[in-house]
């Protein structure tokens, strides 16, 4: 499917709920805007995307360390980072019903005005609304301290910069990567998983010497690596592009900033991933506000300085959404229309499904369960499916993106071979059971 398909987003939302990918959060209580729960298949897809990030950006590298910072952080952290002052969106309020929307989202304003039909809506003047989610911690009023659910995971790395230096003793250049939840009190969350109030990020902060040439070289390297990683999720090149931030739209800390954008069906080109040259903004500010020295001592030159930071940052949930949009395919197979998810095989939530041709034949069921147990030992996410006729099982597995279906039939009982069906082409071939796991892998 292309981004020109007008109803694609609706189809994805429907498929996600029907097949157990994503559900509205706390739905039986009316739900919460901008909050979603992941079902059995969604959590596997999400996990596979996160594992792919962790493998390529962290575990396969010798120069990046993984960590996981806490979600709750003192309010002082966000003062230092600039979020208390600058992490805001413009807000306007409808004078008829007092609902609030973002002033910079014309579509949200138009949608709201359409709901009032014949009434003419008047809006208040825009005000700045801070997106940080506030809380207070402590058992008594006197001991309570102001804290925030983190608005981004980035600051958890910077405040642990000294801990990584003291425990791991890395030499520049080196990075720190993590995956974790972040929270933003979005005024008008919208577009399904694209803009939420609770979401997950995956990031690498890569620290380098404060040198202009080194900064340019590293920035280009991480741009290209990020782009190749996104292609590895199964995207077509024509649906991804780089876009550099204009000077007036860059974050306050950015020396340079580029986005990888996806050509979405709901709003055209939308941000999927960011590569930012943060300079020494974060470490300097946290050093100033915490009164702790966060400089790096360079043993080669005898200098002490604040490293620069090249950041790679992407949303897990946006990656899930864009992967589903990219993978959704409608075609005709065997003279019948079908829907299937053309997911990259390494992120498909179910890599292989095992079927008995008929469930009312004990000899087929017994052999199918034997084959399934063998596959399951090597490919734990494999599933067994004997519900409905074989055609319906194929269609069901196609719709959730299962790359291969293995069918045990009467020929299996004769020569110990099974049928392996390919999701994308529908082609089937006979494979001996002893070779089966190797073929599937």
C-alpha positions as CSV (number, residue, x, y, z in Angstrom):
1,X,0.0,0.0,0.0
2,X,1.1,3.5,-0.6
3,X,0.5,6.7,1.4
4,X,-2.1,7.7,-1.3
5,X,-4.6,5.1,0.2
6,X,-7.1,7.3,2.0
7,X,-8.5,4.7,4.4
8,X,-5.3,2.9,5.2
9,X,-5.1,4.3,8.7
10,X,-8.6,3.2,9.5
11,X,-7.8,-0.3,8.2
12,X,-4.7,-0.5,10.3
13,X,-6.5,0.6,13.5
14,X,-9.2,-2.0,12.8
15,X,-6.7,-4.8,12.1
16,X,-4.7,-3.9,15.2
17,X,-7.7,-4.4,17.5
18,X,-9.2,-7.4,15.7
19,X,-6.0,-9.3,15.6
20,X,-4.5,-8.4,18.9
21,X,-1.8,-5.9,18.1
22,X,-3.1,-2.7,19.8
23,X,-6.1,-1.9,22.0
24,X,-7.4,1.5,23.3
25,X,-6.0,1.9,26.9
26,X,-8.5,1.0,29.7
27,X,-11.2,0.7,27.0
28,X,-13.9,-0.8,29.3
29,X,-13.7,2.4,31.4
30,X,-14.1,4.6,28.4
31,X,-10.4,4.8,27.5
32,X,-7.8,7.6,27.9
33,X,-7.0,9.8,24.9
34,X,-3.4,9.2,23.7
35,X,-3.0,6.0,25.7
36,X,-2.8,2.5,24.1
37,X,-2.2,-1.0,25.3
38,X,-0.3,-3.6,23.3
39,X,-1.9,-7.1,22.7
40,X,-0.1,-10.4,22.3
41,X,1.0,-9.8,18.7
42,X,1.7,-6.1,19.2
43,X,4.0,-6.7,22.1
44,X,6.0,-9.2,20.0
45,X,6.3,-6.8,17.1
46,X,7.3,-4.0,19.4
47,X,9.8,-6.3,21.2
48,X,11.4,-7.4,17.9
49,X,11.8,-3.8,16.8
50,X,13.4,-2.9,20.1
51,X,15.7,-5.9,19.9
52,X,16.8,-5.0,16.4
53,X,17.6,-1.5,17.6
54,X,19.5,-2.8,20.6
55,X,21.5,-5.3,18.5
56,X,22.5,-2.8,15.8
57,X,23.2,0.3,17.9
58,X,24.5,-1.3,21.1
59,X,25.3,-5.0,21.6
60,X,27.1,-5.4,18.2
61,X,29.3,-2.4,18.9
62,X,32.3,-2.0,21.2
63,X,31.9,1.7,21.7
64,X,28.3,2.0,23.0
65,X,27.1,1.0,26.5
66,X,23.6,0.2,27.4
67,X,21.7,1.5,30.4
68,X,18.2,2.0,31.7
69,X,17.4,5.2,33.7
70,X,14.5,5.7,36.0
71,X,11.2,7.3,34.8
72,X,10.8,9.6,37.8
73,X,13.4,12.4,38.0
74,X,13.6,15.5,40.2
75,X,12.1,18.7,38.8
76,X,15.6,20.3,39.0
77,X,16.7,18.0,36.1
78,X,14.1,19.6,33.8
79,X,15.0,23.1,34.9
80,X,18.6,22.3,33.9
81,X,17.7,20.7,30.6
82,X,15.5,23.7,29.6
83,X,12.2,21.7,29.5
84,X,10.6,23.6,32.3
85,X,10.9,26.8,30.4
86,X,10.8,25.7,26.7
87,X,9.0,22.3,26.6
88,X,5.7,23.9,25.5
89,X,3.0,24.0,22.8
90,X,0.6,26.8,22.0
91,X,-2.9,26.2,23.5
92,X,-6.3,27.8,22.6
93,X,-9.7,27.2,24.2
94,X,-13.1,27.0,22.6
95,X,-15.3,29.7,24.2
96,X,-18.4,27.6,23.6
97,X,-17.5,24.2,25.2
98,X,-14.1,25.1,26.7
99,X,-12.3,22.2,25.1
100,X,-8.6,23.0,24.5
101,X,-6.6,22.2,21.3
102,X,-3.2,23.1,20.0
103,X,-3.1,26.4,18.2
104,X,-0.6,25.1,15.6
105,X,-2.8,22.2,14.5
106,X,-5.2,23.6,11.9
107,X,-6.8,20.2,11.3
108,X,-7.6,19.8,15.0
109,X,-9.2,23.2,15.1
110,X,-11.2,22.5,11.9
111,X,-12.4,19.1,13.3
112,X,-13.5,20.9,16.5
113,X,-15.3,23.6,14.7
114,X,-17.2,21.1,12.5
115,X,-18.6,19.5,15.7
116,X,-20.4,22.7,16.6
117,X,-22.1,22.7,13.2
118,X,-24.1,26.0,13.0
119,X,-22.5,27.7,16.0
120,X,-19.6,30.0,15.2
121,X,-16.6,29.1,17.4
122,X,-14.5,31.7,19.0
123,X,-11.1,30.9,20.4
124,X,-9.1,32.4,23.2
125,X,-5.7,33.9,22.5
126,X,-2.9,31.3,22.4
127,X,-1.0,30.6,25.7
128,X,2.0,28.4,26.2
129,X,1.2,25.0,27.8
130,X,4.0,22.9,29.4
131,X,4.0,19.3,28.4
132,X,5.8,17.8,31.4
133,X,3.8,15.5,33.6
134,X,4.2,16.7,37.2
135,X,4.0,14.7,40.5
136,X,5.1,15.0,44.1
137,X,6.9,12.3,46.0
138,X,7.0,11.7,49.7
139,X,4.9,10.5,52.6
140,X,4.0,13.8,54.2
141,X,3.4,17.4,52.9
142,X,6.7,18.6,54.6
143,X,8.8,15.9,53.0
144,X,7.3,15.9,49.5
145,X,9.5,16.9,46.6
146,X,8.6,18.0,43.2
147,X,9.3,15.5,40.4
148,X,8.3,14.7,36.9
149,X,7.6,11.7,34.7
150,X,10.4,12.2,32.2
151,X,9.4,14.0,29.0
152,X,12.2,12.3,27.1
153,X,14.7,9.6,28.0
154,X,17.7,11.6,26.9
155,X,18.4,13.3,30.3
156,X,18.7,10.0,32.1
157,X,21.8,9.3,30.0
158,X,23.4,12.7,30.7
159,X,22.8,12.6,34.4
160,X,24.6,9.2,34.5
161,X,27.5,10.4,32.3
162,X,29.9,10.5,35.3
163,X,28.7,7.1,36.5
164,X,29.5,5.5,33.2
165,X,32.9,7.2,33.2
166,X,33.7,6.0,36.7
167,X,32.4,2.4,36.3
168,X,33.3,1.6,32.6
169,X,36.3,3.9,32.0
170,X,35.5,4.5,28.3
171,X,37.6,6.5,26.0
172,X,36.2,9.1,23.6
173,X,34.4,8.6,21.3
174,X,31.8,6.4,23.0
175,X,28.0,6.2,23.3
176,X,25.3,5.4,25.8
177,X,22.1,3.9,24.6
178,X,18.8,3.0,26.2
179,X,15.1,2.2,25.5
180,X,12.4,3.5,27.8
181,X,9.1,5.1,28.5
182,X,8.5,8.9,28.3
183,X,5.4,10.9,29.1
184,X,4.0,14.2,27.6
185,X,0.7,15.9,28.5
186,X,-0.2,16.4,24.9
187,X,-3.0,18.9,24.4
188,X,-4.5,17.0,21.4
189,X,-3.0,13.5,21.0
190,X,-4.0,12.2,17.6
191,X,-3.2,9.9,14.7
192,X,-3.3,6.6,16.6
193,X,0.2,5.7,17.8
194,X,1.9,8.7,16.2
195,X,1.3,11.2,19.0
196,X,0.6,9.8,22.5
197,X,0.8,10.8,26.1
198,X,2.7,7.7,27.1
199,X,5.2,6.3,24.6
200,X,8.6,4.6,24.3
201,X,11.8,5.9,22.9
202,X,15.1,4.3,21.7
203,X,18.2,6.5,21.7
204,X,22.0,6.7,21.5
205,X,23.9,9.7,22.9
206,X,27.4,9.5,21.3
207,X,30.0,11.6,23.0
208,X,32.9,13.0,20.9
209,X,35.8,15.5,21.2
210,X,34.6,19.1,20.8
211,X,36.0,19.5,17.3
212,X,34.2,20.8,14.3
213,X,35.6,18.3,11.7
214,X,35.0,15.4,14.1
215,X,31.5,16.6,14.7
216,X,30.7,16.7,11.0
217,X,32.2,13.3,10.4
218,X,30.3,11.6,13.3
219,X,27.1,13.4,12.4
220,X,27.1,12.0,8.9
221,X,28.0,8.5,10.1
222,X,25.1,8.3,12.5
223,X,22.7,9.8,9.9
224,X,23.6,7.0,7.5
225,X,23.5,4.3,10.1
226,X,20.0,5.4,11.3
227,X,18.8,5.5,7.7
228,X,20.1,1.9,7.0
229,X,18.5,0.7,10.3
230,X,15.1,2.1,9.2
231,X,15.4,0.5,5.8
232,X,16.2,-2.8,7.7
233,X,12.6,-2.6,9.1
234,X,11.3,-3.3,5.6
235,X,10.7,0.2,4.2
236,X,10.9,1.1,0.6
237,X,13.5,3.9,-0.1
238,X,10.9,6.1,-1.8
239,X,8.9,6.2,1.4
240,X,11.8,7.6,3.5
241,X,13.6,10.8,3.2
242,X,16.0,13.1,5.1
243,X,15.0,16.6,6.1
244,X,17.2,19.2,7.7
245,X,15.6,21.4,10.3
246,X,15.6,25.1,9.4
247,X,17.5,27.4,11.8
248,X,14.3,28.7,13.4
249,X,12.8,25.3,14.1
250,X,15.9,23.7,15.7
251,X,15.8,22.9,19.4
252,X,17.5,25.4,21.6
253,X,20.6,23.1,22.1
254,X,21.0,22.0,18.5
255,X,24.1,22.8,16.3
256,X,22.4,20.8,13.5
257,X,19.3,18.6,13.3
258,X,18.0,16.2,10.7
259,X,14.9,14.0,10.6
260,X,14.3,10.8,8.8
261,X,10.7,11.2,7.6
262,X,8.1,8.6,6.5
263,X,5.5,9.3,3.8
264,X,2.4,8.6,6.0
265,X,-1.1,8.2,4.7
266,X,-2.6,10.5,7.3
267,X,-0.5,13.6,7.0
268,X,2.2,13.2,4.4
269,X,5.8,13.3,5.5
270,X,6.1,12.8,9.2
271,X,9.1,12.5,11.6
272,X,10.2,8.9,12.3
273,X,13.7,9.4,13.6
274,X,15.9,12.4,14.7
275,X,19.7,12.9,14.4
276,X,20.7,15.9,16.5
277,X,24.1,17.6,17.2
278,X,23.5,18.6,20.8
279,X,26.9,20.1,21.3
280,X,27.9,20.3,25.0
281,X,24.5,21.9,26.1
282,X,23.3,19.0,28.3
283,X,26.5,18.2,30.2
284,X,27.3,21.8,30.8
285,X,23.8,22.6,32.1
286,X,23.7,19.5,34.4
287,X,27.2,20.3,35.7
288,X,26.1,23.9,36.5
289,X,22.8,22.9,38.1
290,X,24.0,19.9,40.1
291,X,27.4,21.4,41.1
292,X,29.0,18.1,40.0
293,X,31.9,18.1,37.5
294,X,30.8,16.4,34.3
295,X,33.9,17.1,32.2
296,X,36.0,14.4,30.6
297,X,39.7,14.2,31.2
298,X,41.6,13.5,28.0
299,X,44.7,11.5,29.0
300,X,46.4,12.0,25.6
301,X,46.3,15.8,25.6
302,X,46.0,16.4,29.4
303,X,42.9,18.5,28.7
304,X,39.6,18.5,30.6
305,X,36.5,19.5,28.6
306,X,32.8,18.9,28.0
307,X,32.4,16.4,25.1
308,X,29.9,17.1,22.3
309,X,26.9,14.8,21.9
310,X,25.5,13.4,18.7
311,X,22.1,12.0,19.3
312,X,20.1,9.3,17.5
313,X,16.5,9.2,18.7
314,X,13.4,7.4,17.5
315,X,10.0,6.4,18.8
316,X,9.3,2.7,19.3
317,X,5.5,3.3,18.8
318,X,6.0,5.4,15.7
319,X,8.2,2.6,14.3
320,X,5.4,0.1,15.0
321,X,2.8,2.3,13.3
322,X,5.0,3.1,10.3
323,X,6.0,-0.6,9.9
324,X,2.3,-1.6,9.9
325,X,1.4,1.1,7.4
326,X,4.3,0.1,5.1
327,X,3.6,-3.7,5.4
328,X,-0.2,-3.5,4.8
329,X,-0.9,-5.1,1.4
330,X,-4.1,-6.0,-0.4
331,X,-3.8,-8.4,-3.4
332,X,-5.4,-11.3,-5.1
333,X,-4.2,-14.9,-4.6
334,X,-5.8,-17.9,-6.1
335,X,-8.6,-15.8,-7.5
336,X,-9.5,-14.4,-4.1
337,X,-8.8,-11.1,-2.5
338,X,-6.6,-11.1,0.6
339,X,-5.0,-8.8,3.1
340,X,-1.5,-9.5,4.4
341,X,1.2,-7.8,6.3
342,X,4.5,-7.9,4.3
343,X,6.6,-7.6,7.5
344,X,10.4,-8.0,7.4
345,X,10.9,-11.6,8.6
346,X,13.1,-10.7,11.6
347,X,10.4,-8.5,13.2
348,X,7.3,-10.5,12.4
349,X,5.5,-11.4,15.7
350,X,4.9,-15.0,14.6
351,X,7.8,-16.3,12.5
352,X,6.1,-19.6,11.6
353,X,2.7,-21.4,12.1
354,X,2.3,-25.1,12.1
355,X,-0.9,-26.7,10.8
356,X,-2.3,-30.3,10.6
357,X,-4.1,-30.5,7.3
358,X,-7.2,-31.9,9.1
359,X,-7.8,-31.7,12.9
360,X,-10.1,-34.7,12.9
361,X,-7.4,-37.2,11.9
362,X,-5.5,-38.3,15.0
363,X,-2.4,-39.4,13.0
364,X,-2.1,-35.9,11.4
365,X,-2.6,-34.2,14.7
366,X,0.0,-36.3,16.5
367,X,2.6,-35.8,13.7
368,X,1.8,-32.0,13.6
369,X,2.3,-31.6,17.3
370,X,5.6,-33.5,17.1
371,X,6.8,-31.2,14.3
372,X,5.6,-28.2,16.2
373,X,7.5,-29.2,19.4
374,X,10.6,-29.6,17.3
375,X,10.3,-26.1,15.8
376,X,9.2,-24.5,19.0
377,X,12.5,-25.6,20.7
378,X,14.5,-23.6,18.1
379,X,12.0,-20.9,17.2
380,X,10.1,-20.1,20.5
381,X,7.6,-17.7,18.8
382,X,6.2,-20.4,16.5
383,X,2.4,-21.1,16.9
384,X,0.2,-24.1,16.4
385,X,-3.1,-23.5,14.5
386,X,-5.8,-26.0,13.8
387,X,-8.8,-23.7,13.9
388,X,-11.0,-23.7,10.7
389,X,-10.1,-25.1,7.3
390,X,-6.7,-24.7,5.8
391,X,-7.6,-21.8,3.6
392,X,-8.9,-19.7,6.5
393,X,-5.8,-20.5,8.5
394,X,-3.6,-19.3,5.7
395,X,-5.6,-16.0,5.5
396,X,-5.4,-15.5,9.2
397,X,-1.7,-16.0,9.3
398,X,-1.2,-13.7,6.2
399,X,-3.1,-10.9,8.0
400,X,-0.8,-11.0,11.0
401,X,2.3,-11.2,8.8
402,X,3.5,-14.7,9.5
403,X,6.2,-15.4,6.9
404,X,5.9,-19.2,6.8
405,X,3.2,-21.8,7.3
406,X,4.1,-25.4,7.7
407,X,1.4,-28.0,6.9
408,X,1.5,-31.6,7.9
409,X,-0.5,-33.7,5.5
410,X,-0.9,-37.4,4.5
411,X,2.3,-37.3,2.4
412,X,4.1,-36.4,5.6
413,X,3.1,-39.7,7.0
414,X,4.6,-41.5,4.0
415,X,7.9,-39.7,3.3
416,X,8.5,-37.4,6.3
417,X,8.2,-34.2,4.3
418,X,6.0,-31.2,5.0
419,X,4.6,-28.3,3.0
420,X,6.2,-24.9,3.6
421,X,4.2,-22.0,2.3
422,X,5.6,-18.5,1.7
423,X,3.4,-15.6,2.8
424,X,4.2,-13.1,0.1
425,X,4.0,-15.3,-3.0
426,X,1.8,-18.1,-1.7
427,X,4.2,-20.6,-3.2
428,X,4.5,-24.0,-1.5
429,X,7.4,-26.5,-1.5
430,X,8.1,-29.8,0.1
431,X,10.8,-29.9,2.7
432,X,12.1,-32.8,4.7
433,X,11.4,-32.6,8.5
434,X,15.1,-33.0,9.3
435,X,15.9,-29.9,7.1
436,X,12.9,-27.9,8.2
437,X,14.4,-25.7,11.0
438,X,17.4,-24.8,8.9
439,X,15.1,-23.8,6.0
440,X,12.9,-21.7,8.2
441,X,15.9,-19.9,9.7
